[in-house]
Amino acid sequence: MRNNRVVDQLEQVFKYCATLERLPHSFDETLIDDLIDKVDFTDSRLGDFVKTRLSSTNFEADASVAVSLVLRLYSKYCLSLSDDDMDVVRQLERTEVLLEQRNRPANLLSDLLGLYTACYRFRRQCEWKNVIIWCVSNLPNEGISIFIRRQIADFLSLNKCSDEMKLFLPAIAELFCHTDSNYVRNDAASILTNFTDHLNNDQIRSIINTVQSIGLAGDVVYQLAAKVQPDMELAGDLSPTIWKNETARCHLIMKILEQSSRHEDVNDLFASVVVSPCMKLRWFVDVIDLLSDKTLHKYLPKIHHILLDPRRSPLSDLQSMLSKLSARLTLSEISPILDRCFPRLLESPYLIEAVCKAYGSDCLDHPTMTDIRDKLALEIGKAISNSDYWEVRDTALEVATIVPSFRPTLGPLRQLVVSDPSPYVRAAALRCLIMDAECYEQEVPQLCESVVCSDPDAEPRLVAIRYLHSTLPSNIENVFRILPKAIEASDDEIRRLMVEMCSTLLVTKEYAADTAAELQEWIEDPEIGADVRAVLGKSPVEQPNPVEHILTDMMNALSLHFSDTIDCY
């Protein structure tokens, strides 16, 4: 019966959409995404409805919203069919008329291309000729969106038959070399990357010449060049003298190294990159695992000068470098690297964390690291007491949670937990206190109770309730007192953890009756109601079909639009 209800609702939705060329601005288009995601075609009546709806659609005259919706439903329906369904073949042929209807909204074209990609397997490759020709002629069109060009590229990449490749491969290679648009060139490159074995020598030469003569391009362009000619040498195509852009040359060298199995080439090629004024830390990170110990030590001093430059050495790359180097170097060997990038160690706690993960949380107590430790402790103390920037205070506290020896330098943490204006700093300070909870046996549970009940922000409240949750039943009194506040919190995880803790309260005689009474108030809550029923031992309520709920929301939104339109007159 449920699927009968869904079919009836779909009929109503299509009636609402019958005259719409575009969805109203007030309509939440994610409802359609949710519908496609959750609709289930295991019921034959639902599949028959979609088949019939598509068969009866007049692609010349029907409104665009209804056409788009049926195309998306049919794409999902076809996933459950076998490859030899001839009705699908007939329907796909009928839809091709939509390709030339330039007055249709862009999202309809996107849904049509999505259908062709999803249903490519149903037709013989030669039967896609009209669609291929349309794709080739429209790929250079800068008037269509990047997303639709990407769909065109995805569709063309499915064509593996040599006869069909002749329809588009020369044109795509020509487009790559002569377009002025980086976006178009990137999409052409993504197609060509799938057909490099079918490019002739002249086409390969033209691709390399193009990459040398343009400025910076997308990553896929360098991936293509490295794939079509992986044996380029510094004395030839990789010579700096024949490149318009040095950064582009370095990008290509790194792509060649990434794709090459000839590790003996790494040293010479990377030597050309590391001395380049365009050198970036990411490139060094990418080859660390390819370098011998001797070569690695040779290059380490050469990257020192870029470590303090955020543009050339962003924090994510610094973290990756420290993680990789920690697996290769001793503490004595990595110490100069940390010293060199010391001014940046308090920009992110993940830098110190990367080192401590490899060497242990006490690694800064090693004799070769004590200078760094002492300087860092001094900076952390200054950050906590003097910095006006919450990010700096937060990072200092996060570093202290990683390295226990820094915690004594923080000062009175309770004051930070209670009064710092930043919720992130309050949360980080509470985490520090919790990590030393054995020193504050009575204070921490009471403080966590106070934070859950009175802090206005979710971050510190989450830290507090997670501690109380992890230490049950020793703090059961505190947990009982936070129940009314925690269960009505705006944060879902706080509410979920509170309901979980109620299972302990319910088996404790002193708190059972009051806990059950409080939970009874939330038994119908849409977010936690099911969990509350489970804790109370009640049978679960039958869950409504999510597709029915989505279709109801769609009908309400569409009916509101029509009501507003009528009111305008």
N, C-alpha and C positions, 0 to 999 in steps of 0.2 A: 504493500500500500504506500510505503514511503516514496518509492520511485514514481508511482502514479501522481503523487502530490507534486513532486519535482517537475514532472512533465507539464502538469497544469500550470505551475508557476512560470515555467519557461515560455509557454504559450502566451501568458499575460505580458511577460517582459518583451517578447517580440512584437506584440500589439502596441505597446508603448513606444517602441523604437521604430515603428513602421514609417514614420515621417521625418525622422531625425537624420540630418546630415552630419551633425556633430553632437557629442554629449554636452549637456549643459555644464557651465563652469562649476556649478555647485555639486556636480556628481563626482563621487569618489571613485576614480577609475581603478583603484586597487581592488575594488569589489569584483571586477571582471577577472583580474589576475587570480584572486582567491577562488572564484567560481571554477575557472579552468583547472586550477591546481587540485581542487577537492572533488570535482564531479567524477562519478564512477560509472563506467559504461559496461560493467558486468551484467547489468539488467538489460535485457534485449529491448524493452519498450523505450528506454531512454536512447539507445543506439538507433532504433528505428525512427524515433522522432527527429534526431539530428540528420539522418540520411534523407528523410522526407523533406525536411526543411531546406536542406541544401539543394535537393533535386527540384524543388518548386521555386527556388530563388531566381528572379529575373535580374541577371547581373548588369543589364543595360539600364534598368529603370528603378530597381529597389533602392531604398535609402541606405546611406553608407553605414550607419550605426548597426542596422540589422545585418547587413552583409558582413561587416567585420566580426560581429558576434558569432555568426554561423560558421565563418571560416575558422575561427579559433576553436570552437567546439568540435568541428569536423577534424581538425588537426589532432586533437586529443583522442577522438574516437578512432582514428586510423592507427594509432599506436597498438591497438588490440587486434588488428586484422593481419591476415597472412598476405604475403607479397603478390599473390595471384588474383586479387580481387579486381575483376574487370570493371565493376561499377565505379570504383575509385578512379580508374584510368579515364572513364568517360567524364566524370565530374571534374577532374583536373583539367581536361581539355576545355570544358565549358568555361572555367574561370579565367582563361587566358585573355578574354575580351577585356577584363579589368585593367590589364597592363597599359592599354592605350587611353584610358579615361583620365585625362590630366586634371580634371576638375574634382577628383576624389580627394578626401583628406589623406595626409601622409600616413596616418596610423592604419588605414585600410591597406595601403601598399605594403606596409610592414607586415601586417597579418597575412597578406597573400604570399609574400616571400617566405614567411615562417611556415606556411602550409606546404610550399614547394620543397623546402628543405626537409620537413618532416616526412613528406610522402614521396621523396625522390625514388625510393626503391620500387614503387609500384609501376613505373613506366619504363619502357626500354629507353636507353640513353638517346637514341635517335629521335624519340618522341618529345624530347625537351628542346628541340632546335629553336622554336620560336622564343622560348623563355631565355635561352642562351643569347640569342641575337639581341633581345631587349636589354639584357643585363650588360652586355658589352657596350652597347650604344649609350647606356645611361650611367655607366660607372664614372665617366669624366664629368658628369653634370654636377657642378658645385651647388646647384639649386636644391639638390636633395640632401637629406641629413647624413651626417657621418654614420649614424646607426644603420640607416637603410643601405648605404654603400657597404658597410661591413656585412650586412645580410647578403648583398649581391656577391661579395667576395666568398662568403661561406658556401653559397649555392654553387658558384662556378668551380670551387675547389672539389666538389663532389664528382665532377665529370672526369672520368679516367679513360674513356674510350678515345682512341687516337683520332677517329673521324670527327668527333665532337671537339676535341682539343684544337683541331685545325680551324675551327670556327672562331676561336677566341684567343688562343695563345699568342700568335703573332701580334694581334691588336693590343693585347695587354702588355707585351714587351715593349711595343712602340709607345704606348701610353706612359709607361714607367719612365722612359727616357726623355719624353718631350713635354710632359705636363709641367705647369708652373706651380701647381698646388701640392704642398707637402702631404695633405690629407689624402688626395687622390693617389699620390705615389706610394704612400704607406699601404693603401688597400691593394694597389696593383702588386706591390712586393709580397703581400701576404698570399696572393693567388699564385704568383710565380714560384714562391718557395715550395709549393706542393708539386711543381712540374719541372724542377731543375734538370732532371734527366732527359727532358724532351726539348731543351733549348739548344739551338745550334751555336757554333763558335762565334758567328757574327753577333748574335743576340747577347751572348755572354760578354763579348768585348764591349758592346754598347752599354750594357749594365755597369760594368766596371768603370768605363769612361764617365758615365753619368754620376756615379757615386763620388768620383774624384773631383768633378767639376762643380757640384752643387755645394751649398752650405751644409749646416747640420740637418739631419733627417731622423726619422723614427728608427727605433731599435730594429724593427723588422727589415728595414732597408739594408742595414749592415749584416743582418743574419742571412739575407739573400745573397749578398756579395760574397760573404765567406763561404757559403754553400756552393755557389757556382764555380768559384775558383779558390779552393782552400790552400793551394800551393804558392800563393803570392810571396815575393821575397822583398827584402829591404832595398836591394839594388835595382828592383824593377818597379812593380806597381805600388809598392809601399814606400817608395822614396818620398821624403817630405817635399822635394822640389816640384813634384807634379800634382800636389794636392792643393785645392783652394782653401781648405779648412783643416787645420792641424788637429782639432778635437775630433773631427770626423775620421781622420786617418787613425787616430788612437782607438776610437770606438771599433773600427773594423779590425785592427790588430787583436783587440781583446776578444772579438767574436771568433776570429780564426783560432786563437788559443783555446777558447771555450769549446769549440767543435772539433779541434784537432786531437788525434791520438798520438801524434809525434811529439812527445814531451821533450825531445832533444832540441826542438825549435824554441822552446819557451825562453831560454836565457837570452838569445840574440834578439828575439822580437820584443820581449818585455824590456830589455835594456834600452830600446829606442823609445819606449813609452815613459819609463821612469825619469828620463832626463828631459822630457817634453815640458814646456811651460803649462801645458793643459793637464798635467798629471792629476789624477783624482785617487783618493784613498780606496774607493770601491774597486778600482782595477787591481790594486795590490792585494786586497782581500780575496779577489777572484782567483789569483794565482798562487796564494800561499801554499795550498795543498799540492801544487805541481812542482814547487821548488825543492831542491835538495837542501840539507841543513847548511851546507857551505854557501850556496847561492842565497838562501834566506838571510843569513847573517851579513852577506855582502850588500843586500838591498835595504836592510833596516835603517842604517844611518841616512840613506838617500830619501826616505819618506818623512824624516823628522820635521822638515821645514813646512810641511803642509798640515801637520796635525792640529795646529791652532786656528786654521782657516775653516770656519763653518761651512763655506760654500764648497770647498774641495774635500772636506772631511766632516760630513754631517754626523750627528750623534749615533745614528743607526750603524754607520760604517765603522765608527770608532769601537762600538760595542762588538760588532762582528770580528774586527781585527783582534781585539783583546781576547775574545773567546777562542779564535783559531790559534793565536800565538801562545796562549796558555797551554795548549796541548803539545806545543813544540819546544818551548823554552823553559829554562829553570827560573826560579824567582830572581836570581842574580842577573839573568839575562833580560828579563822583562822589566826590571826596575828602571833602567834608563828610559824606556818607552813611557812608563807612567810619569816619570819625572818631567819628560818633555811635554806631555799633554796635561800636566798638573792643573793649570788654570781652568781646564774644562771638566775636571772630575766631579765638581759640584753642579754641573749642568744637568746631570741625570744619575740616579742611583744605579742604573743598569751597568755603568762602566765598572764601578767597584764590584758589583755583583758578579760580573763576568769573570773577574780575577778570582774572587773568593770561591766561586763554584769549582774552579780548577784546583786551587791550592789550599782551600779551607778558610773558614772565617777568621782564623788567627794568623793568616799569612802576613798581615802587616806587622806582626811582632817579630818577623824574621830580621836578623841583623842588617841585611841589605835593604830592608824596607822601612826601617825605623824613622829615617828622615822624612819620608813621604807620610808616614803615619802621624808624626808630630805636627807637620805642617797642616795636614788635613784636619787633625783635631782642633788646631787653632782656628782654622777657617770655619769649621762647623760651629764652634762656640760663638764666633762673630756673627755668623748667619742667623743663629737662633736669637741672639740678644739685640742685634743692630739692624738686620735687613728689613726694609719696608716691602720687599717683594715676597709674596706668599710662596711663589715657586721655589725661591732659594731656601726659605725656611723648611718647606716640605721636603725638598731633596736632602737637606742636611739630616732631617729626622729619618728619612728612608735609609740613608747610608748608615745611620746609627742602629737601625734594626738589623742590618746585614753584619755589621762589625761591632760586637758587644763592647769592646774596649772603648768605643766612643761615647757610650751612654752616660758615663759620669760627667762628661763635659757639657751636657745639655742643660743643666740647671733643673729647677723645679718643674717637672713635666705636668703636674696636675693643673698648674695655672694655665699652661698652653691648652690643655684639654678643655678647660672650662671657658676661657676668655679669648683665645685667638680668633680674629675675625674670619679666618679662612676655614671652611669645613674640612678641607683636605689636610691642613696643618693639624687641626684638632684630631682628625682620624689618625694621622701618622704619629702624633704624640701619644695617643691612647695605645697604639700598637707597641710603641716602645715600652710603655709601662707594663703592658700585658706580658711582654717577653721576659720581664724581670718580676713576674707576678709573685714568685716565691718570697721576694723581699717586701712585698706589699700585700700580705695575705688577706688582711681585712679590708684594705683600702680599695683594691681593684674591683671586687664584686659590687661594692657600694657605689663606686664611681660609674661603673657600667650601668647600673640601675638608674642612676641619675641622668646619664647621657641618653638612654633609651626614652626616658620619660620627659625630658625637658629640652634636649637639643633640637633645633628646628630643621636640621639637615640630615639627609639619609646617610651620607658617608660615615660620620662618626657613630651614628646609631647602628649601622651594620656591623662595624668593628665591635661595638659593645655587645650586641645580641649574639654574635658568633662566639664570643668568649663565654657568655653565660650558657649558651647551648653546648659548648664543648666541655664545660666543667660540671654539668649536672651529674648527680643530684646534690653535690656539696653546697650549691648556692640556691637551693630550691625556694628559699624564702624570698630572695631577690627576684627570682623568675616569676613567682606568684604575683608580686607587687607590680611588675611591668605589664601583666596580661592585658588590662583594659586599654593601655596606651598602644602597645605593640600590635594588637590584633586589628586596630583601626588605622594603622599607619598607611601612608600613601605608597610606600615601597613594597613590592610584591614579596621580595625575599624576606624582609622583616616579618611580614605576616605569616609566611610559610614556616619559618623557623619557630615562630611563637606557637603555631598550631602543633608542630612536631613536639615541642616541649610540654604541651598540654597532656600528652600521653603519660608523662611522668607525674604531673600534678593529679591526674585522675585516679592514680593508684595510691596516692598518699592521702590517708583518711582526713587529715587536717584541711586539705585544700580541695578535695574531690567535689563536694557539693557546689561550692562557689564557682569552681572552674566549669563544671557542667552547665550551670545556669548562664554563665557568660558565653559559652560556646553555642548554646541554644539560640542566642540572638543572631548568630552568623551562619546558621544552617542553610539559608537560602542565598547567601552571598554568591554572586556570579564568579568571583575569583577564587575564593577559598572554601565555598560551601561544600564541595565534594570532599575536600580534605577534612573538614570539620565533621561531616557525617561519618567518615571512616574512623576518626579518632573516637567518636561517641559510640561506634559499633552499630550504626544504623545502615540499612541497605541503601546502596547508591540509587540516586534518581536516574531514570532513563534519560540519556543525553539526547537532545534534539539533533536531527540531521543538520550538520553545518551548512550543507548546500541549500536547504530550505531557509535557513537564517539569512544567508547571503542574498538569495533571490528576494526574500521579503524586504531586505534593506534596499536592494536595487529598485524594486517596485515603489517603495515609499519615496525614494529620491526622485524617480521619474514622475510619479504622480504629483509630487510637490511642484516640480517644474511646470507641468501642464496647468496646475491650479494657478500658479503665479502668472503664467502667460495669459490665461483667461481673465484674471483680475486686471491686467493691463488695459483691457478693452472695456 
